């Protein structure tokens, strides 16, 4: 019984800390915002749910800041980010794709291959190709090569710019 109470108290502290850090991340000056991104990444799993909610609801510029925090959270964020990639619009999907590339977990390969094949946005497809190249999985790289052959040099150049920028 005592352990249950302690755990719930700790969870409440985590929630309050996550809320406070998210507020700083989204509203403070750049330096303080980046410190909050780092702290949220260090918190890990307890921060992932609120960060994904923010990714789905904040404006475009703030999404990239949220994506940085999710990338810092690491493996704990992979499944929720994959969920975003599978269902969200491109403007939300793009920062999630970037975060998955930063995390480097191969669980993202199949969903990213699907996005590369089906997205109608050239920007999203280029960012996805860059993420797959960064992940380095042979199946993902083979799919990117296939798309490069089908889409031509212009698309390949765009994807390589995104790759070098990630």
C-alpha positions in Angstrom: 0.0 0.0 0.0 2.8 2.4 0.9 4.6 1.8 -2.4 1.4 2.5 -4.3 1.0 5.9 -2.6 4.7 6.8 -3.1 4.5 5.9 -6.8 1.4 8.1 -7.3 3.0 11.0 -5.5 6.1 10.6 -7.7 3.8 10.5 -10.8 2.2 13.7 -9.7 5.6 15.3 -9.3 6.6 14.1 -12.8 3.3 15.5 -14.3 3.8 18.9 -12.7 7.4 19.0 -13.7 6.6 18.0 -17.3 3.8 20.6 -17.5 6.2 23.3 -16.2 9.0 22.3 -18.6 6.6 22.1 -21.5 5.4 25.6 -20.7 9.0 26.8 -20.7 9.8 24.9 -23.9 6.9 26.6 -25.7 6.9 30.1 -24.2 10.4 31.0 -23.0 13.4 32.5 -24.7 15.4 30.2 -27.0 18.0 29.3 -24.4 15.5 28.4 -21.7 13.4 26.6 -24.3 16.3 24.4 -25.3 17.1 23.7 -21.7 13.5 22.5 -21.2 13.8 20.3 -24.3 16.8 18.6 -22.8 15.2 18.2 -19.4 12.0 16.7 -21.0 14.2 14.3 -22.9 15.9 13.3 -19.7 12.5 12.6 -18.0 11.7 10.2 -20.9 8.6 8.1 -20.7 6.5 10.3 -18.4 7.0 13.2 -20.8 6.2 11.3 -24.1 2.4 11.4 -23.8 2.1 15.1 -23.1 4.7 15.8 -25.8 2.8 13.8 -28.4 -0.4 15.7 -27.4 1.4 18.9 -27.9 2.8 17.8 -31.3 -0.7 17.2 -32.4 -2.1 20.5 -31.2 0.5 23.3 -31.3 1.3 25.6 -34.3 3.8 24.7 -36.9 6.9 26.4 -35.5 6.3 24.9 -32.0 5.9 21.4 -33.5 9.6 21.3 -34.4 10.6 22.2 -30.8 8.3 19.5 -29.5 9.9 17.1 -31.9 13.3 17.9 -30.5 12.1 17.0 -27.0 10.6 13.7 -28.3 13.8 12.9 -30.1 15.7 13.4 -26.8 13.3 11.1 -25.1 14.6 8.3 -27.3 13.2 4.8 -27.6 10.3 5.5 -25.4 8.9 7.9 -28.0 9.2 5.6 -31.0 5.8 3.9 -30.9 3.9 7.1 -30.3 5.8 8.9 -33.0 5.1 6.0 -35.4 1.4 6.4 -34.5 1.6 10.1 -35.5 3.3 9.2 -38.8 0.6 6.7 -39.6 -2.4 9.0 -39.0 -1.4 12.7 -39.0 -1.4 15.3 -41.8 1.9 16.0 -43.3 2.5 19.3 -41.4 2.3 17.2 -38.2 3.9 14.1 -39.6 7.1 15.9 -40.8 8.5 16.8 -37.3 7.6 13.2 -36.2 9.6 11.8 -39.1 12.5 14.0 -38.2 12.4 12.8 -34.6 12.3 9.2 -35.6 15.4 9.7 -37.7 17.1 11.4 -34.7 16.2 8.5 -32.4 17.5 6.0 -34.9 15.3 3.0 -33.9 14.7 0.5 -36.7 11.1 0.0 -35.6 10.4 3.1 -37.6 11.6 1.6 -40.9 8.4 -0.1 -42.1 6.1 2.8 -41.3 8.5 5.2 -42.9 8.6 3.1 -46.1 4.8 3.2 -46.1 4.9 7.0 -45.9 7.5 7.2 -48.6 5.3 5.1 -50.9 2.0 6.9 -50.1 2.5 10.5 -49.2 1.4 13.0 -51.7 3.6 15.8 -50.4 7.1 15.9 -52.0 8.4 17.6 -48.9 7.1 14.8 -46.7 8.5 12.2 -49.0 11.9 13.8 -49.2 12.1 14.1 -45.4 11.0 10.4 -45.1 13.7 9.4 -47.7 16.3 11.3 -45.6 15.1 9.6 -42.4 15.3 6.1 -44.0 18.8 6.9 -45.2 19.8 8.0 -41.8 18.4 4.9 -40.2 20.6 2.8 -42.5 18.3 -0.2 -42.7 18.9 -2.1 -46.0 15.2 -2.4 -46.8 14.7 1.3 -46.2 17.7 2.2 -48.3 16.5 -0.1 -51.1 13.1 1.6 -51.1 14.7 5.1 -51.2 16.9 4.0 -54.2 13.7 2.8 -56.0 12.0 6.1 -55.4 15.0 8.0 -56.5 15.0 6.1 -59.8 11.3 6.7 -60.3 11.3 10.4 -59.2 14.4 11.7 -60.8 17.3 13.9 -59.9 15.2 16.8 -58.6 13.6 14.7 -55.9 16.9 12.9 -55.0 18.6 16.3 -54.6 15.8 17.5 -52.3 16.0 14.3 -50.2 19.8 14.5 -50.0 19.5 18.1 -48.8 17.2 16.9 -46.1 19.5 14.1 -45.2 22.5 16.4 -44.9 20.5 18.7 -42.8 19.4 16.0 -40.3 
